[in-house]
Amino acid sequence: MSFKQFFFGLFFSISFASNAQTNTKEVLFTINEKPYYTDEFSRIYKKNLDLVKDDSQKDLNQYLQLFVGYKLKVNKAFKLGLQNGAQYQSELKSYRAQLAKNYFNDTKITEELVEEGYNRLQKEIRASHILILVDENASSEDTLKAYKKIDEISKRTIAGEDFDNLAVEFSEDPSAKENKGDLGYFTAFRMVYPFENAAYNTQKGKISKIIRTRFGYHILKVNDIRANRGEITVAHIMILKPKPEETEKDGEKTINEIYKKIQQGEKFEDLAKQFSEDKSSASKGGLLNKFGSGQLSSDEFENTAFSLDKAGDISKPFQSDFGWHIVKLIQKHPVKSIDEMKNELENKIGKDDRSKKITASLNEKLRKKYTFKRDNKQYTLISKLVTNDFYESKWALPENAKDYTANLLTINTKKIDGKTFLDFINKQQKAGLKVKPLSKLVDAIYDNFLDEQLTAYYDENLENEFPDFANVMKEYRDGLLLFDLMEKEIWDRAKTDTIGLKKFYEEHKMEHLWKKRVEVTIASSTNQDIIKKAQALLKKNEKPQFIKDKLNVNNVINVMTNSGVFEEESDGLPKTMKYSLGVSDVFKEGEYYFVTKVDKIIPEGIKTLEECKGKIVNDYQQYLEQRWVDDLKQEFTVKINTDVFENVKSQLK
């Protein structure tokens, strides 16, 4: 978390669940004749009421002074032109985009998709498929040709022909020749959404209807359905299959020798570091990232890993397509609850074809929400400018594109000219649209253009349509300015004004005092005999590290030491220790025995500037800020409507 984020967290909390204010809006005070209203004061006071710990800030009279001071600083920021800074503008834009996401989401559809995805995650499906490739933007002729081909194959499967043989013969998935179309086990979010839908809606042993995805047309056969095994973390030792020229290498013999070493008690991790030929995991003791079914390229490896029962269990050597392995179970990760997975599922939905449902829902709502009209005369003129070069991404904007400034689209009162649409058409060449003829292509592009412009209009008017959003953006806008101003006028000055800081320290040093302190070494152990040995070593003036090296043997930590200068009653000191020079008697607190060696007792005294610099700098910042606010009250004219304020106080109480 950056300091700026922390600053905003302290200054105000943000909630989209707050209720719109219904109080009468009156002018509470003015700064240079600029009005500030009761509704904003009441809203922010209520929102911050539970956040402030200082009761004085809950006092309405005090809070009004803080609020006026806040607005004075914002006015000063505007006077200095900080709102025009490139970094400020960029940060504000970024904050707004993040906040706006909440208003582009269809909660009902998102919740349905989360529930659907979670329910599907409870099952793993093993399916085979046959694919006939066709681009999603292909011409109607190519699309029909591909459909007829998959339709003929589908009919043959229904008639009883072997699905695997048909996959080998006809599927245009390159892997089908080897795996007969078998995709192994998978679960939700592993396949494109239309394919996943077909898999989860087809019974075991049955063949699906024809499916269209962005890759082409498919039919699939569900071979098996089982409960989701969750995810698993394992470590492995791997000996690669020998290359043809490695005639003397015997991977199977090597892996069996390593397995015998494990049985003899040698550590799995050490053997992995020494012998495993998986270089990406060997240095980590063979540790692999956690995985679920279908995420690796080896069924043998996955099945062996998931067959292990308890953490620490180690498999016998086994062979995969890549070589020989021994696997050690580190941890099994069962499927989480829907509440635990909600954020993760929402993120996956946002990156998945499922998100198109949310986008389509928003587009439909906006088309109903706003009045829009197309100028058909202008549209016809622009349509004629698009040529067949578009299909080869060679179409260029006409030289007189700038002349198309006449209105093409009106959304409520917003006018969008023809040049904007021409620019949009030009960018769409990268999408590889193949819709034919050209008239239908332009219509399809215009539909996308309309949805984009409606969305942009909606985004531009969020502040007008949603008071909560407007309030939060106003707070962010002011807060960003205030941060930049405070950094410029107070924080940086307090850090760099060495003369002023030293003078402030001299005036306040009696507020920064040390209690009695001791320079001490403390040894502790749960074993009384060990602590007596530590006591003897301390009496010989042995160093703490020597004591630990002497008493902590055979990988057992028998004694701990702690050295330093501690204030009286510090949490680092035993509560019953005596503040006297030399080595103490052994004493016990709770389960631990202690002995201390006090080398020096330092009396109470004033902290030096360096010793209390952090606190002094903080206090100096507050001092500068208060003086600065007093100066701002002289620079700007503040008028408070006392009658209105008294009314606000009675309402808030």
N, C-alpha and C positions, 0 to 999 in steps of 0.2 A: 504494500500500500504506500503510495506517495504521500509526502507531507500535505500536498494540496488536497488529496482525497480525505485525509484525516481532518484537515481544517473544515471542509464542508460537512463531514460527519458530525463535528462538534457544533457547527453553526446552525444547521437545521437538518431535520430528518425529512424524508420524502415519502409520501404515501399516495397511491392512486385511489385509495379507498375512502378518502376523506369526503365528508358531505359538503355540498355546495352551500355557501353562506346565504342565509336568508335575511340577515339583519339589514336595516336601512343603511344605505351608504351615505355618510356625511364626511365633510372635510374635518379631519382631526387637527392637522397643522399644515403650515406652508413653509417652504424654504425658498426664499427669493420669489415668492408668489406662486410657486409650483405646489399644487395641492397633494396631500397624502391622506388617505381615507380610512375611516373606522373599520371597514370590513377587512382590510389587509392587516391592520394592527391586531384585531381580535383573532383572526385566523392564525397568525404566526404565534401569538401569545399562547393560545390553546395548544397548538402543536408542540411547542417547546416546554410547556408547563412541567411535564414529567421528566424532562431531560436535565433540567438545571438542578444542581445540588445546593446552590447558594440561595437560601430563603430570601435574601434581599432582592434577588432577581425575579422572584415571584411577586414581589410587591409591585402593584401596578404603577405607582408613581415612579419607582426606580426603573421599571421596565420601559416606561415611556421615554425616560432620559436615554436609556440604552438604544431604543428604537430610533429616536431622533439623531443620536450620535451615528448610528449605522447609516441613516439616510444622508447625513452630512458628508460622510466619507464617500458615499456613492456619487454625490453631487461633485465632490472634489475630483473624483476619478474622471467624470465626464468633462469637467473643466480642463483637466490636463490632457484630454484626448486619448485616454487609455483604451476606450472602446473601439478605436480605429486600428489598434495593433493587430498585426497579422496572426500572431500566436493566439491572442484572445479570440479573434474571429474563428480561427480553426478549432480551438477547444470548445467554443460555444456550439459550433456546428456539429461536432462530434457528440457532445452531451445531448443535443436535441435529437439526433438520429437514434441514439440509444434509448432515450425516453419514449420516442415516437413508436418504437416497436410494439409497445403494449396496445396501441390503437389500431394496428394492422393485423392483429391476430383474431381469428374467430374462435372464441373460447369453447363454444359447443362442439364444433367440428374437431378442434384440437383434443378435447377430452375424449371424444369418441375414438380418435385415432390412437391416443395413448392407451386406452382400454383395449382396443383391438390388437395393437402391437404387443401389449403385455400378455394378453391371453394366448397369442400365437407363440410367444417366447416359452411357454410351458411345454411345447412339443418340438421335436426335431423330426424333419421329414427327409426321407431318402427318395430321390426322384431321378428319372432319366428323361431326356428330352430329345426332340428332333427339331432342328432349326433350319428355316429357309431364309436367307439373308435378304433384306430389302430396307433401304434407307427410309427413315420416318418422313422425309420430305420428297420421296420419290414420285415420279409421274404416275398418273392413274394407270397407264399401260403397264409399267413395271410392277406396280403394286398388285394389279389384277393377275399378272403372270405368276408372281410369287404366291398369291393366295390360291390359285388353281393348283399349283404344285403341292402345297401343304394339305389342301383339301383332298387331293387324290391319295396322299400318304395316309391321312386320317381315316379315309374310308377303308383302306387296306388293313389298318390296325383293328378297326371295328369288325372287319370280316374274319379276323382271327390270325392274321399273319404276325410273325414274331417281331415284337417292337425293337429288340436289340439288333436284329439283322437289318431292319429297315433303317435304323439309326446309322449303322455302318455304311449302308448303301447310299442314303440320300442326305443325311444331315450335313449342313454346311458349317457346323461347329468343328473347327480343326481337330479337336481332341476326340471326336466321336469314333474315329477309326481305331483308336486305342482303347477307349473306355466304354464303347457301345452306347454313348450318350449318358452314362451314369455320372451324376453330379455329386454323389456322396450325400452325407447328411448335412442339412442346413436348417436354420431357423429364421425368424423374422428379421428383417433389415439386412439380410445377406444377399438377396436377389433383388432385381428391379421389381417395383411394386406390382405391376400387372402379373408378372410371373409368380410372385409370392401368393397373390390372390388365388390364382389357379391351383397352386400346390396345396394350399390350405382348404380349398373348397372341393377337392377331388378325393374320393374315398380310396383307401388302401387297395392296390391291385387294379384300380380303374385308370382309364385314360381320359385326359381332360378334353374340353372343347378347344378349338383353335384360339390361340392367344396372340395379340399384337403387342410387341414392345418396341423400343427404339432400335433394336437390333434386327427385327423382322418378325416373321410368323413362327410360332412354336406349337407343338403338342407335347404334353408330358405325361409320363406314367409314374404314379406314386408306388414305390416298391416297399416302403416300410414307414411306420410312424411309431415313435417312442417318446418317452418322457425326456425332457431336457436334462442333460447331465450337468449343466452349469459350466463353470470354468475351472481350470486346474492350473496349479503352478508346480513345475517339476524341474529337476536338474538331470542332465544326462551325460554319459560318456559315450563318445562315438568314434568308431574306426571306419573310415571311408572305404568304399569298394575299391579294390586295386584297379589302377589303369592297366590297359593291355600290356604296357612295357614293364609293369611292376610284377614280374613273374615270380619273384621270391617272396612277395608279401602275402601273408596269410592272416587276413583280418579276423576270421573266426577264431583262430588259435589265440591271437592277441587279446581279443575281448574276453575269452574264457580265462586267460591268465589274470587279467585285471579283476575279473569276478572272484577268483580264488583269493586274491589279495584282500578284497572287501570282506570275504568270509573269514579271513584270518584276523580281521579287526582293524585293517588300515582304513583311514578316513576317505570317504567317497570324494569329498571336495579336493583333497590333495591329489588323489589319483586322476581326477578330471583335469586339474591344472597341468599335471605331468604328461598325461597320455592322450587326452581327448583331441581328436582332429577337427572338431568344430571350433574353429579359432574365435568365433564371435562369442562363445559362451565359456570356453576353457578357462580363461583368466578369472571368471566369476565362479569357479568351482562347478561349472556345467549348468548354472542357473539359466533358465529360459523365461521369457515373458509369459504371463498366463495366457491360456488359449481355451477355446471351446471347440465343440464338434465342427468339423468341416473347415477349420481355419488353417490346418497344416496340410501338407501334400502327401500325407501318409496315414492311411487307415490303421496300419499295423502299429505305428507309434502311438496314435491317439488311443486306440483300444487298449493297448498295454498300459498306458499311463492311467487311464480311467479305471482299469481293473484293480489298481493298488488301493488298499483300504485305508490305512492309517498313515499319518505324517511320519516320515522316516522309513516307510516300507521301500524295499529295493527289488526291482524285477530281476529275473534271470536274463541272461543275454538273449537278444532276439535280432532278427534281420529285417530290414526294410529295403525299399528300392535304392536307398542311398548308402547303406552299409550296415554295420552292426552297432547295437546300442545296449546300454544298461540305463535304466531310468529309476530315479529316486523321487518319491512323492514328498513335496514340500507342504502344499496346502490345497484343499478343495474349496471352491467358492460356489456354494449353491445359488440358485436364482434368487435375487433379492425381492422384497415386497414391492408392490406397485408404488407405494409412497416413497420408498427409498430410490426407486428408479425414475420417478416422474420427470425430474429435470433432464436426466440422461435421455429419456425417450423423447421429450420435447425437442432436444437438440438434434436427435437422429431424424425426427420427422421434418425438421427445418431443412435438412440436407438431402432429403429423400424425395422421390416422386410424389409421395403423399402430400408434400407441401403444396402441390398444384391444386389440391382440393381446397385448401385455405385461400390461395390466391384466386381461384375461380369463384369462391363464395364472396370475397371482397369485391371482385369485379362486378358480380351480379348486384350486390347491394349498392355500389356506387352508381351503376346505370339506372337504378330505381331512385336513388337519392337525389341526383342532380338533373337539371334540365340541360340537354345538349342538342346542338343542331349543326349539321354539316351543310356547307355551301356546295351544292352539287355541280354548279357550273365550274367553280374553281377545282373541284375534285376531278372532273372530267378532263380538264386541261392538264393537270398533273399526271393523271393516269396515262395519257398519250406519250409522256416523256420517257416512260419505262420501256426498255427494249429487251430483246432476248439475251443481250450481253449480261444481264443480271444473273442468269443461271450459271455463268462462268466467272462470276465475280469481276467482270470487266466493265460493268456499267459505271459511268461517271456522272456527277452532277452537271446539268447543262450550264453553259457559260453565263446564261442570263438568270441563274437560279435566284439571285438577289432581287430580281424583278417581281418574284412571286410573293409580294408582301400583302396581297389581298387576304382578307379573312377566310380561312377554310373551316374552322371549327369554333363554336361558341359554347362554353360551359358556364352556365348561369350568366355572369357578365364578363367573364374572362374571354379574350379574343386570342386565337392561335392562328398564325398565318401559314400560307402554303410553303414557305421556305423551311419552316420547322419540320413539316411532313417530309419534304424532299431530303432533308438531312437524316431523318429517321429511316427512310427507304435506303439511303446509301449505306448506313450502318448495318442494315439487315442482310446485306450480301454475305456477311461473315456467318450468318446462321445457316447458310446452305439451303434455303427454301427452294423446293422444286415444283411447287404447285403450278399447274398449267390449266388453261391458257393464261396469258399475261393479265387479263382482266380479273381473273379469280385470284391471281397472285397479289395484285395491288389491293383487292378487297381484304385478303387475309392479313396483309401488312397493316392496312388501315384499322382493322379490328384490334390488333396489338397496339397500334398508336393511340387509339381512343382509350383503351384501358390504361395505358401509361399516363396519358394526360389527365384522366379522371383521378388516378392515384396521386399524381403530382398536385392537382388542385385540392384534393382532400388533405394532403400533407401540409400544403401552404396555409390551410384554414383551420388547422387543429386548435390553435389558440382561440379562434373565434367560436368554435363549436364546443370546446370542452374547457370550462372554467378551471378545472383542476390542473389540466395540462398548462394552461396559461399562467396559473399561479406558480407552479413549479419552475417553469421556464424563466419567469421573472426573478425568482429567488436565485436560480443558477446564474442568470445574467448579472445580477447585482453582486452575487457571491464571488464570481470570477473576477469582476472588476475590483472588489474589495480586497481579494487576495493579492492581486498585482499591486494595488495601492499600498497595502500594509507592508508588503515585501520591500517596496521602494522607499516608503517614508519612515518605517519603524524598524522592521526586523534587521534589514541590512545595516542600518545606522547603529542599532544597538550592538551589533557584532564588531563594527569597524571603528566606532567612536571610543578609542582607548582612553582619551583624557576624560571624557564625560562619564565613562563607565567607572574609572578609578575614583573620580570625585563622588559619584553615587555610592560606591562601596564605602568610602571613608565616612559618609554621612549615615550609613546603615549597618556598619560592620558589627555593632553591638547586638544586632538581631541574628548574627550568624556565629554561634559559639560551639566549640567542641565540649563534650562531656569528658570525664577522665578517660584516658585511652591506655591500652597496653600493647606492647610489642611482644607477641607470644607465639609459641608453637604448641599445638594441641594434638595429642595422639589418642585414638579411640579404638576399642576392640570389644567384642563380646566375650573374649577369653581373658580371665584375670591373670593367668600366668603370662600370657603374651604381653599384656600391658605392663606388667612388672619388669619384663625384659626391656620394653621400650623405655621405661623409667630409668633403668640402669644405663642405657645408651645415651639418654638425654643428659644424665649426670656427667657423662664423659664428653659432653659437648659434641656428640655426633650429629651430623646433618639429617634432616627429615628423610631425604632420599636414601641415605645409607641405612637408616632404620627400616624403611620399607623393603629395601633390597635384602636386608638381613633376615627379616621376620616373615616376609611373604614368599613362601617356598612351595615348590611342586604345584604351581598354578593356583594356589589358594591365597586369597586376600585375607590375611589375619589381622592387619592393622592399617588404619588410615591416618594421615596427618594433614594438618591445616596450619599454615603459618601466615602471619601478617600483623597489621596494626588494627585493633578493634576498639570501638567505643564501648564504654561500660553499658551492660545490658543489651549488647548486640545479639541478634539471633545466632551469630556464628560462634558465640561463647557458651560453654556449659553454664547453666543457671547457678550452680553452687560453687563455682571455682573461686579461689581466693586471689585477691589482687595484691600479691606480694612477690618480690623478686626471687628467682631461683626455680628449682624443680619441685613440684607439689607432691603431696602424697597421692596414692591411687584413690579415686573416689568413683562412685557409681551413680548414674542417673538412668532410670528405666532399665533397658536391657544392656546398656553400654557401660564399660569401665573407661575412665579417663585419667590422663596425667597431663599436666601443663608445665611449660618452662617459660616463665616470664623474664624477658631480657631487659625490658625497660618499661617504666611507668611514666606516662606523659600527663601532666596536670591539665585541668580545664584551661581553656584559652580561646582567643579569637581566631577564627579561621582566616587564612590568608585569602587574597582575591582568587588565586588559582584553585584553592581548595573548595571554594563555594561559587566558582564562576558561573556554572549552569544556572543556579538559583538567582544570582545577582543579575545575569543577563535577562532572565525572565522578568524579574521585578523591574529592571530598568526599562524593558519594553513596555510594561504596563504604565510606568511613570511617563514615558515619552508619549504614549497613546493618549493618556488623560490630558496632558498639556496640549497635545495636538488638537483634540476635540474642543478644548476651550478656545484655541486659536480659530478653529473652524466656525465656532459660534460668533466670533467677531467678523469673520470673512463673509459669512452668509447671514441673511436676515431670517430668523425663525420666529413664527407667530403660532402659538398654540391656542386653539379654541377651548378654553377651560370648561365652558358649559357642556360642550359636546363630550369632552373627556370625562366629566363627572357622570354623564349619562352612560357612557361605555363602561365605566367602573361598576355602576350599579347593575348593568346587564351581566357582566362577567362574574360578579360576586354571587 
